[in-house]
Amino acid sequence: FIPIYFFLNSLNQKVRKARKPHEAGSGRYTPQAQKILDEIHAWNWCSILTKVAIFGELFFTLQVGFTKGTYVFLSWLTRKLASINLIVVCVLVYAVGLIMFLLPPVPGVPVYIFAGIVIADVSSRKLGDNGFYIGIFIACCIGFFCKLLACTLQYYIGYFLGKNVKIQQLIKVDSVPTRAVEQILKKPGLNLAKVAILIGGPDWPVSVTCGILRLNIPQMLLGTMPVITILSPCVLAGAFISRQGLGGEDSIWPMLANFASIFAFVAQTTALVIAGTLTVREIQEHSDSLAEYREEHAAIAELSRQEEDARRCYQDVTRWENLTWLDGFILLSGVASQLVSGLLFVLVGSLCFLPFSVDKDINAAIEDGGLGGHPLNIVLPLGWAGCLIFFYGVAAHIVHSKMMGRRAKAEFSKRKYSQQPETEQG
């Protein structure tokens, strides 16, 4: 819309010059539009475009890579576990779920759905008429205890990483919002704000941050226990998905699976909104104490001060007017490639990937919802084209970042040397 705005504004300015030349001025745009244009020119476009590239890579990783890959993997694993003893299946599902929890990009929802699909399906085969409902109960218990153990392990990851000053700086332990979250989580017992943060926030970052902040583990686990209200609908959705092939076209199971998924999404979103609202209220009520200087954060402040000069130098080097035409071409082509691939996957995703869900069999024919025995068949020709375009964008981003990093490092060393006293230089 920005180019359209300036195009229309230039037409408006031409009309103003024709009607009242003494009032319109000599500029190409109206004074208001020229002010906006000057402000846009002052932006660090290299930094903005680099962030766009990062968001494009995150989108591909989460929405394409992990989503499609997770569905294919869980489908394969479900078929492998179908003929195994129920107890062994429960142990394996617990172990797989724990491993998935410890992977930062994987959220908890696929773990719960996976447990519901596998255990409900195996239980219904092994335990007869009531096996389906027994399997749902077992899957809820496995998901619950897997979540608690994963939180503890993630806590210790943060605990040991948190000794590093750089890690503390990255999560901004000296900032007011982080201190507000820390203050909420340190309150004993259960309260709405603590529960909302622990079950509404992203699984891995929340627990790792608890470890970095050295919070009390029993209190953290106590606040995490209400997660049963979120994981139960996910398990139900998985259990209903495992029965979608039953009942023919008039089957009620797909509708129940969709309803349970929507309920889980609403519950998760509500917890996240409550967490944000109550954190803001905590900041408003204790703004003075949260902003006070703390001696334990002195090392973080010193590290931030030391990095400020290097950051300023990098910003100067990467200003658009300081880039060569080759720098600009690499950056713009890389960002454009990621935007094009992202639009392909969003607008025509059905032409890029075959529809595939966890309840389908990889070895089934493509016409029956399977992948014809080969996992990579999920990617259609247009999808491969989109992937190639995306990976070019990633390569361009890496090349540009390396070039700018080396240039900024050389400039920083040059400035640092020039600031040394002459006696030291000699």
ABEGO torsion letter per residue (X at the ends): XAAAAAAAAAAAAAAAAAABAAAAEABABBAAAAAAAAAAAABBAAAAAAAAAAAAAAAAAAAAAAAAAAAAAAAAAAAAAAABBAAAAAAAAAAAAAAAAABAABBAAAAAAAAAAAAAAAAAAAAEAAAAAAAAAAAAAAAAAAAAAAAAAAAAAAAAAAABAAAAAAAGAABAAAAAAAAAAABBEBBAAAAAAAAABBAAAAAAAAAAAGBBAAAAAAAAAAAAAAAAAAAAAAAAAAAAABGEAABAAAAAAAAAAAAAAAAAAAAAAAAAAAAAAAAAAAAAAAABBBAAAAAAAAAAAAAAAAAAAAAAAABAAABBAAAAAAAAAAAAAAAAAAAAAAAAAAAABBBBBAABBAABBAAAGBAGGBAAAABBAAAAAAAAAAAAAAAAAAAAAAAAAAAAAAAAAAAAAAABBAAAAX
